């Protein structure tokens, strides 16, 4: 087996699972304490990395938890997704030494006129950041303003990030095998991240094609993004992933 390179070199295991920390809570203190507890659960139950995202909380909540993890000597790597203001994700990754960044779209969500600006944006910010970039193409909740085919946009996307993320249309919604296989066909061996709707039932099938999964909703007690992280769900899922890795 060859040496693991690129974003996959960040993780100890093949087919790594990144757990999403959504920053849920009614006050900044509750958000912070809840996030710390979720991170503890994820670390203790064998996930391979975490992603910190201001899905419920705001930028200041995101920065606070990043500051915490950057000084906590976690046994797993961490990353950041600063929603809707991509530049600040790069800024936070630099400031708090994150291993990876997620940006929900790297191509096709702006007017064709603005693709050149986007091209230069990613050149500039990636050139000033050591973190690996996970970039979405035809990603959930993102407008599709491209006049190119998905195949053409995937080719462009590969020049703008270190791994391509695929989803269906919503958080928690299963990503179709048709879409995963379309992406894989066009990406070759470029890293593919399945970034929504991964469950115990579909994980093996999807990770036979994809390289990394980001899991949020399935780790909640309700299996929905609005729920609370369940240590039992995390352990059960990761125990199955460990068995699955032996077969892949």
KOLLUM-879609 format. One line per 4 residues: number of its first residue (from 1); their letters; for each residue x, y, z of N, C-alpha, C, O. Coordinates in steps of 0.1 Angstrom, whole numbers, plus 5000, padded with zeros to 4 digits. Atoms other than C-alpha are relative to their C-alpha. Layout:
# KOLLUM-879609
NUM	A	X Y Z X Y Z X Y Z X Y Z  ... .
This chain:
# KOLLUM-879609
1	XXXX	5008 4988 5000 5000 5000 5000 5009 5012 5000 5018 5014 5008  4992 4988 5001 5014 5034 4990 4998 5009 5011 4988 5008 5019  5001 4990 4989 5019 5063 5013 4988 5009 4998 4985 5013 4986  5012 4991 5001 4988 5083 5021 5004 5014 4998 5012 5019 5006 .
5	XXXX	4996 4986 5003 4990 5118 5007 4988 5009 5001 4976 5004 5002  5010 4990 5000 4970 5150 5008 4991 4999 5013 4996 4996 5023  5008 4999 4988 4940 5153 5031 4998 4987 5007 4996 4987 5019  5001 5013 4993 4938 5116 5038 5011 4997 5009 5010 4989 5018 .
9	XXXX	4989 5002 4992 4972 5118 5054 4998 5006 5014 5005 5003 5024  5003 4994 4987 4956 5138 5083 4995 4990 5009 4996 4991 5022  5007 5009 4992 4937 5108 5095 5008 4987 5002 5016 4983 4994  4992 5012 4997 4950 5076 5112 4994 4988 4992 5001 4978 4990 .
13	XXXX	5007 5011 5006 4924 5053 5095 4996 5003 4986 4994 5014 4982  5006 4999 5013 4912 5046 5060 4985 5003 5001 4979 4999 5012  5014 4997 4999 4877 5058 5052 4996 5008 5012 4987 5003 5020  5002 4993 4987 4878 5084 5080 4986 5006 5001 4980 5010 4991 .
17	XXXX	5013 4993 4997 4846 5097 5096 5002 5012 5008 5008 5012 5018  4999 4987 4993 4844 5134 5105 4986 5003 5006 4976 5003 4999  5012 4997 4993 4818 5142 5131 4998 5015 5000 5007 5023 5002  5003 4985 5001 4800 5176 5127 4995 5005 5014 4986 4999 5020 .
21	XXXX	5004 4993 4988 4797 5199 5157 4992 5012 4996 4998 5022 4990  5009 4989 5005 4767 5222 5150 4999 5012 5008 4993 5022 5004  5001 4988 4991 4771 5246 5179 4986 5004 5004 4981 5015 5003  5014 4999 4996 4736 5241 5192 5000 5006 5015 5008 5002 5023 .
25	XXXX	5002 4995 4987 4724 5260 5223 4993 5013 5000 4992 5020 4990  5008 4988 4999 4703 5289 5236 5009 5012 5004 5005 5024 5001  4991 4989 4995 4732 5310 5251 5014 4996 4995 5017 4985 4993  4987 5003 5004 4768 5313 5242 5007 4991 5009 5015 4982 5005 .
29	XXXX	4994 5009 4990 4778 5295 5274 4995 4986 4998 5002 4976 4998  5006 5014 5003 4754 5266 5266 5006 4994 4988 5009 4983 4987  4994 5005 5012 4768 5264 5231 5014 4995 5002 5017 4984 4997  4986 5003 4997 4803 5263 5244 5001 4986 5008 5008 4977 5004 .
33	XXXX	5000 5012 4991 4796 5236 5271 4995 4988 4992 5001 4977 4993  5006 5011 5007 4775 5215 5248 5010 4995 4989 5012 4983 4987  4990 5004 5010 4802 5216 5221 5011 4992 5006 5016 4982 5000  4989 5007 4993 4829 5205 5246 4995 4986 5003 5003 4977 5001 .
37	XXXX	5005 5013 4997 4807 5176 5256 4999 4991 4988 5002 4979 4988  5001 5007 5013 4800 5166 5220 5014 4995 4995 5016 4984 4991  4987 5003 5004 4837 5167 5212 5006 4988 5009 5012 4979 5003  4996 5010 4991 4844 5145 5243 4994 4986 4995 5001 4976 4994 .
41	XXXX	5007 5013 5004 4818 5119 5231 5006 4995 4987 5009 4983 4985  4994 5004 5013 4832 5119 5195 5014 4994 5002 5017 4984 4996  4986 5005 4998 4868 5115 5207 5000 4986 5007 5007 4977 5003  5000 5013 4992 4860 5087 5232 4994 4989 4992 4997 4977 4995 .
45	XXXX	5007 5010 5007 4839 5068 5207 5005 4997 4986 4999 4990 4978  4993 5004 5012 4863 5066 5179 4999 5007 4987 5003 5001 4977  5000 4993 5013 4855 5092 5153 5014 5004 4996 5023 5005 5005  4986 4998 5005 4885 5101 5131 5003 5015 5000 5015 5018 4999 .
49	XXXX	4998 4986 5001 4880 5139 5131 4987 5007 5004 4977 5001 5004  5012 4992 4998 4856 5167 5139 5000 5012 4991 5011 5017 4987  5001 4987 5008 4843 5197 5119 4991 5009 5009 4980 5006 5013  5007 4990 4992 4833 5228 5138 4993 5010 4991 5000 5016 4982 .
53	XXXX	5008 4993 5010 4805 5247 5121 4990 5009 5007 4983 5005 5017  5010 4991 4994 4784 5278 5130 4986 4998 4994 4980 5007 4989  5013 5004 5006 4752 5260 5119 4989 5006 5009 4979 5011 5003  5010 4993 4991 4733 5272 5150 5007 5012 5006 5000 5023 5007 .
57	XXXX	4993 4989 4993 4759 5294 5168 5005 5010 4990 5003 5008 4978  4995 4990 5009 4775 5325 5154 5016 4999 4999 5022 4990 5005  4985 5000 5002 4811 5334 5145 5008 5000 5013 5018 4993 5014  4993 4999 4988 4821 5342 5180 4999 4987 5008 5009 4983 5015 .
61	XXXX	5000 5014 4995 4809 5308 5192 5009 4991 4993 5016 4982 5000  4991 5008 5008 4828 5292 5164 5015 5003 5004 5023 4993 5006  4986 4997 4997 4860 5310 5173 5003 4995 5014 5014 4991 5017  4998 5005 4987 4856 5302 5210 5003 4985 5001 5012 4981 5008 .
65	XXXX	4998 5014 4999 4853 5265 5205 5013 4996 4992 5020 4986 4996  4988 5002 5007 4882 5266 5180 5012 5003 5009 5022 4996 5010  4989 4997 4990 4904 5283 5206 5001 4989 5010 5012 4985 5014  5000 5011 4990 4894 5256 5231 5007 4987 4994 5016 4982 5000 .
69	XXXX	4994 5012 5005 4903 5227 5208 5014 5001 4996 5022 4992 4997  4986 4998 5004 4935 5243 5196 5010 4998 5012 5022 4997 5010  4992 5001 4988 4948 5241 5232 4997 4987 5008 5002 4986 5019  5005 5011 4992 4932 5208 5242 5007 4987 4997 5004 4976 5003 .
73	XXXX	4992 5012 5003 4957 5183 5227 4990 4988 4997 4992 4977 5002  5009 5010 5004 4929 5163 5211 5008 4989 4993 5018 4991 4987  4994 5011 5006 4938 5129 5198 4996 4998 4985 5001 4990 4978  5005 5000 5014 4920 5136 5165 5001 5014 4994 5000 5024 5001 .
77	XXXX	4999 4987 5007 4923 5164 5139 4986 5007 5000 4976 5001 5002  5013 4992 5000 4897 5192 5137 5001 5010 4988 5012 5014 4983  5001 4991 5011 4885 5215 5110 4989 5010 5002 4982 5009 5012  5010 4989 4998 4862 5245 5104 4992 5002 4988 4998 5002 4977 .
81	XXXX	5008 4995 5011 4833 5255 5082 4993 5013 5006 4984 5012 5014  5007 4987 4997 4824 5292 5086 4990 5003 4989 4994 5008 4979  5010 4999 5010 4792 5293 5068 4998 5014 4994 4997 5024 5001  5004 4988 5008 4785 5319 5041 5010 5011 4999 5009 5020 4990 .
85	XXXX	4990 4990 5002 4816 5340 5046 5014 4992 5000 5021 4990 5010  4989 5009 5002 4843 5317 5032 5014 5005 5005 5022 4997 5010  4987 4994 4997 4872 5340 5038 5003 4998 5015 5015 4996 5019  4998 5002 4986 4867 5337 5076 5003 4986 5004 5010 4984 5015 .
89	XXXX	4996 5013 4997 4870 5300 5075 5015 4998 4998 5022 4991 5007  4986 5000 5002 4905 5304 5061 5007 5007 5011 5018 5002 5017  4994 4992 4989 4913 5330 5087 5000 4992 5013 5010 4992 5020  5001 5008 4987 4901 5308 5116 5009 4988 4999 5015 4984 5009 .
93	XXXX	4991 5011 5002 4920 5278 5102 5014 5004 5003 5021 4996 5010  4986 4995 4998 4952 5298 5102 5002 5003 5015 5012 5000 5021  4998 4995 4987 4946 5313 5136 5000 4989 5011 5007 4990 5020  5001 5010 4990 4937 5281 5154 5005 4986 4995 5002 4976 5000 .
97	XXXX	4992 5012 5004 4958 5256 5134 4991 4988 4996 4994 4977 5000  5009 5011 5005 4929 5236 5119 5007 4992 4989 5015 4997 4981  4994 5008 5010 4938 5207 5097 4993 5001 4986 4999 4998 4976  5008 4999 5013 4910 5212 5071 4989 5010 5002 4985 5014 5013 .
101	XXXX	5011 4990 5000 4884 5237 5061 4989 4994 4990 4992 4987 4981  5011 5003 5009 4850 5231 5045 4994 5012 4994 4991 5022 5002  5007 4989 5006 4836 5255 5020 4988 4993 4992 4991 4984 4984  5011 5007 5005 4801 5246 5008 4999 5000 4985 4993 4991 4979 .
105	XXXX	4999 5000 5015 4807 5255 4971 5013 5006 4995 5016 5017 5000  4988 4994 5006 4838 5261 4951 4999 5004 4986 5008 5010 4980  5002 4997 5014 4823 5264 4917 4985 5000 4997 4978 4992 5003  5013 5001 5006 4790 5271 4899 4989 5007 5008 4977 5007 5004 .
109	XXXX	5010 4993 4992 4772 5290 4927 5000 5015 4998 4992 5022 5004  5000 4986 5003 4781 5324 4913 4997 5002 4985 4997 4992 4977  5003 4997 5014 4772 5341 4880 5013 4997 4992 5024 4999 4997  4988 5003 5008 4795 5330 4852 5010 5011 4999 5022 5008 4999 .
113	XXXX	4991 4988 4999 4810 5365 4852 5009 5000 5012 5020 5005 5011  4993 4999 4988 4821 5360 4887 5009 4988 5003 5016 4987 5013  4991 5012 4998 4839 5326 4883 5015 5004 5000 5022 4998 5007  4985 4996 5000 4872 5344 4875 5004 5006 5013 5015 5003 5018 .
117	XXXX	4997 4994 4986 4869 5363 4908 5001 4988 5010 5010 4989 5018  5000 5012 4991 4862 5330 4926 5013 4992 4998 5019 4988 5008  4987 5007 5003 4892 5314 4909 5012 5007 5007 5020 5000 5013  4989 4992 4993 4915 5342 4922 4998 5000 5015 5008 5000 5022 .
121	XXXX	5003 5001 4986 4898 5340 4956 5007 4988 5006 5014 4988 5016  4994 5012 4994 4908 5304 4961 5015 4999 4998 5022 4994 5007  4985 4999 5001 4943 5309 4947 5006 5008 5011 5016 5004 5018  4995 4992 4989 4948 5337 4972 5000 4994 5013 5009 4994 5021 .
125	XXXX	5002 5004 4986 4934 5322 5003 5006 4986 5002 5011 4983 5013  4994 5013 4998 4946 5286 4997 5016 5002 5000 5023 4995 5007  4985 4997 5000 4981 5301 4990 5005 5005 5014 5017 5004 5016  4996 4995 4987 4981 5316 5025 4995 4991 5011 4995 4996 5023 .
129	XXXX	5005 5009 4990 4967 5286 5044 5005 4986 4998 5005 4981 4987  4995 5014 5000 4981 5252 5053 4990 4990 5000 4992 4978 4996  5011 5009 4998 4948 5236 5060 4995 4995 4986 4995 5002 4976  5005 5006 5012 4934 5212 5034 4985 5005 4998 4978 5008 5008 .
133	XXXX	5013 4995 5002 4902 5224 5017 4991 4990 4994 4994 4983 4984  5011 5009 5005 4870 5203 5013 4990 5010 4993 4985 5018 5000  5009 4991 5007 4849 5220 4986 4988 4993 4994 4990 4983 4987  5012 5006 5006 4813 5213 4976 4998 5004 4986 5003 5015 4981 .
137	XXXX	5004 4998 5013 4801 5210 4941 4985 4996 4999 4982 4985 5003  5014 5003 5001 4763 5211 4934 4995 4996 5014 4988 4986 5016  5002 5003 4985 4760 5212 4973 4987 5004 5005 4980 5014 4999  5013 4997 4994 4729 5213 4994 4999 5015 5003 5008 5021 5008 .
141	XXXX	5003 4986 4998 4713 5248 4997 5008 5010 4992 5006 5022 4994  4992 4991 5008 4737 5263 4972 4993 5003 4987 4988 4993 4981  5006 4997 5013 4723 5281 4941 5009 4993 4989 5021 4993 4990  4992 5005 5011 4733 5265 4908 4998 5011 4989 4988 5011 4982 .
145	XXXX	5000 4989 5010 4741 5295 4885 5009 4997 4988 5010 5004 4979  4991 5004 5010 4766 5276 4864 4993 4998 4986 4982 4993 4986  5005 5003 5014 4761 5274 4826 5008 4988 4995 5006 4984 4983  4992 5012 5004 4785 5244 4825 4993 4988 5005 4984 4988 5014 .
149	XXXX	5005 5013 4995 4777 5207 4830 5007 4997 5014 5017 5003 5018  4994 5004 4987 4783 5191 4864 5014 4994 4998 5023 4996 5006  4987 5006 5003 4812 5172 4848 5011 5011 4998 5022 5009 5003  4990 4989 5002 4829 5204 4837 5003 5007 5013 5014 5011 5016 .
153	XXXX	4998 4993 4987 4823 5220 4871 5009 4992 5010 5016 4997 5018  4991 5008 4992 4839 5190 4888 5014 5001 4996 5023 5001 5005  4986 4998 5004 4870 5194 4867 5006 5013 5005 5017 5014 5010  4996 4987 4994 4872 5231 4878 5002 4998 5015 5011 5003 5020 .
157	XXXX	5000 5002 4985 4864 5221 4914 5013 4994 5005 5018 4998 5015  4988 5007 4995 4894 5198 4916 5012 5010 5000 5022 5007 5007  4989 4990 5000 4917 5228 4908 4999 5010 5012 5009 5017 5014  5003 4990 4990 4902 5248 4937 5000 4995 5014 4999 5002 5024 .
161	XXXX	5000 5005 4987 4903 5224 4966 5008 4987 5001 5013 4982 4990  4992 5012 4998 4919 5192 4980 4991 4988 5001 4996 4977 5001  5010 5011 5000 4887 5171 4982 4987 5006 4996 4984 5017 5000  5013 4996 5005 4853 5174 4966 4989 4994 5009 4990 4982 5012 .
165	XXXX	5011 5005 4992 4822 5171 4988 4987 4999 4992 4984 5008 4984  5013 5002 5007 4789 5157 4976 4989 4998 5010 4991 4992 5020  5012 5002 4992 4754 5159 4990 4988 4999 4991 4990 5001 4979  5013 4998 5008 4718 5157 4979 4995 5014 5002 5003 5023 5000 .
169	XXXX	5006 4986 4999 4695 5187 4986 4999 5006 5014 4996 5018 5015  5003 4995 4986 4693 5190 5024 5009 4993 5010 5014 4982 5008  4993 5006 4989 4710 5183 5057 4993 4988 5004 4981 4988 5006  5006 5013 4996 4704 5147 5067 4994 4992 4989 4991 4980 4991 .
173	XXXX	5006 5007 5011 4690 5138 5033 5011 4991 4994 5022 4995 4991  4990 5010 5005 4707 5106 5019 5005 5005 4986 4997 5009 4978  4994 4997 5013 4731 5113 4990 4998 4988 4992 5002 4977 4996  5003 5012 5009 4721 5091 4961 5013 4994 4995 5023 5001 4993 .
177	XXXX	4988 5007 5006 4745 5065 4949 5002 5004 4986 5014 5005 4981  4999 4995 5014 4738 5078 4914 5009 5012 5000 5018 5014 4991  4992 4988 4999 4753 5112 4924 5014 4997 5004 5024 5002 4999  4986 5003 4995 4782 5097 4943 5008 4993 4989 5020 4996 4987 .
181	XXXX	4993 5007 5011 4791 5074 4914 5003 5010 4988 5013 5008 4982  4997 4990 5011 4788 5103 4889 5012 5008 5004 5021 5011 4996  4989 4993 4996 4812 5123 4910 5013 4992 4999 5023 4997 4994  4988 5008 5000 4836 5094 4914 5005 4998 4986 5017 4998 4983 .
185	XXXX	4996 5002 5014 4836 5087 4877 5008 5012 4994 5017 5010 4986  4994 4988 5005 4846 5123 4870 5012 5004 5008 5021 5011 5002  4988 4996 4991 4871 5127 4899 5011 4990 4999 5023 4994 5003  4989 5009 5000 4891 5096 4893 5004 4996 5014 4995 4993 5022 .
189	XXXX	4996 5003 4986 4912 5090 4925 5001 5013 5008 5006 5012 5019  5001 4988 4992 4907 5126 4937 4991 4998 5012 4980 4992 5010  5008 5003 4988 4894 5125 4973 4985 5005 4999 4983 5017 4995  5014 4997 5000 4856 5124 4975 4994 4999 5014 4996 4988 5021 .
193	XXXX	5006 4999 4987 4837 5134 5007 4985 4999 4999 4979 5007 4992  5014 5001 5000 4802 5122 5013 4995 5008 5012 4998 5004 5024  5002 4990 4989 4789 5152 5034 4986 5001 5005 4984 5011 5012  5013 4999 4994 4753 5145 5042 4993 4986 4998 4995 4979 4988 .
197	XXXX	5009 5012 5001 4729 5116 5049 5006 4987 5001 5000 4977 4998  4993 5013 4998 4754 5089 5058 4993 4994 5013 4992 5000 5023  5006 5008 4989 4737 5062 5080 5007 4987 5002 5016 4983 4994  4995 5014 4998 4746 5028 5094 4997 4991 4988 5005 4983 4985 .
201	XXXX	5005 5008 5011 4726 5013 5066 5007 5002 4987 5009 4993 4979  4994 4997 5013 4743 5031 5037 5015 5002 5000 5021 5004 4990  4986 4996 4999 4778 5037 5050 5009 4991 4992 5018 4996 4985  4990 5009 5007 4795 5006 5036 4999 5003 4985 5009 5004 4978 .
205	XXXX	5002 4998 5014 4779 5011 5001 5006 5013 4995 5012 5014 4985  4996 4986 5004 4787 5048 5000 5016 5001 5001 5022 5007 4993  4985 4999 4998 4823 5044 5014 5008 4991 4992 5020 4992 4991  4993 5007 5010 4831 5018 4989 5004 5009 4988 5013 5006 4981 .
209	XXXX	4997 4990 5011 4830 5047 4964 5007 5012 5005 5016 5017 4999  4994 4988 4995 4838 5077 4986 5012 4997 5009 5014 4986 5013  4988 5002 4992 4869 5083 5007 4998 5004 5014 5005 4999 5023  5003 4994 4987 4856 5103 5037 4985 5002 5001 4979 5005 4992 .
213	XXXX	5014 4996 4998 4822 5108 5053 5000 5011 5011 5007 5010 5021  5003 4991 4990 4810 5138 5073 4987 4997 5006 4977 4996 4998  5013 5005 4994 4783 5127 5098 4996 5010 5010 5003 5013 5020  5005 4991 4990 4761 5150 5117 4987 4995 5006 4986 4990 5017 .
217	XXXX	5013 5004 4996 4724 5140 5119 5000 4986 5006 4993 4984 5016  5001 5014 4995 4730 5103 5124 5005 4998 5014 5001 4989 5021  4995 5001 4986 4749 5109 5156 4991 5006 5010 4994 5006 5022  5010 4994 4991 4719 5127 5171 4990 4990 5005 4988 4980 4999 .
221	XXXX	5009 5009 4994 4694 5110 5194 4988 4998 4991 4981 4987 4992  5012 5001 5009 4666 5117 5169 5004 4997 4985 4995 4995 4977  4995 5001 5014 4688 5111 5138 4997 5012 4991 4996 5011 4979  5002 4987 5007 4680 5147 5129 5009 5010 5005 5014 5009 5016 .
225	XXXX	4990 4989 4996 4702 5178 5130 4995 5007 5012 5004 5013 5019  5005 4993 4988 4679 5193 5157 5002 4993 5013 5000 4998 5023  4999 5008 4988 4686 5165 5181 5013 5002 5008 5020 5012 5005  4988 4999 4991 4713 5160 5208 5009 4988 4996 5004 4977 4994 .
229	XXXX	4991 5011 5003 4744 5139 5202 4999 4989 5010 4998 4991 5022  5002 5012 4992 4740 5104 5214 5013 4991 5000 5017 4987 4989  4988 5008 5000 4771 5085 5226 4997 4986 4995 5006 4980 4989  5003 5013 5004 4753 5053 5219 5000 4999 4984 5005 4989 4978 .
233	XXXX	5000 4999 5015 4747 5063 5182 5014 5001 4995 5017 4994 4985  4986 4999 5005 4783 5073 5178 5007 4987 5001 5014 4983 4992  4992 5013 4998 4797 5041 5193 4995 4989 4991 5003 4982 4985  5006 5011 5009 4773 5018 5174 5005 5003 4985 5009 4993 4979 .
237	XXXX	4995 4997 5014 4782 5036 5141 5014 4997 4998 5018 4990 4989  4986 5001 5001 4819 5037 5147 5005 4985 5001 5014 4981 4995  4997 5014 4999 4820 5000 5158 4998 4993 4986 5006 4985 4982  5003 5006 5014 4804 4991 5124 5010 5005 4990 5014 4997 4981 .
241	XXXX	4990 4994 5010 4828 5014 5105 5013 4992 5002 5020 4989 4992  4987 5007 4997 4858 4996 5122 4999 4986 4993 5009 4982 4987  5002 5013 5006 4844 4962 5110 5001 5002 4985 5007 4994 4978  5001 4998 5014 4837 4976 5076 5013 5003 4993 5016 4998 4982 .
245	XXXX	4987 4997 5006 4872 4989 5071 5008 4987 4997 5017 4987 4988  4993 5013 5002 4885 4953 5074 4996 4994 4987 5003 4986 4981  5005 5006 5012 4864 4944 5044 5002 5008 4987 5002 5003 4976  4998 4991 5011 4871 4974 5022 5015 5000 4995 5018 5007 4986 .
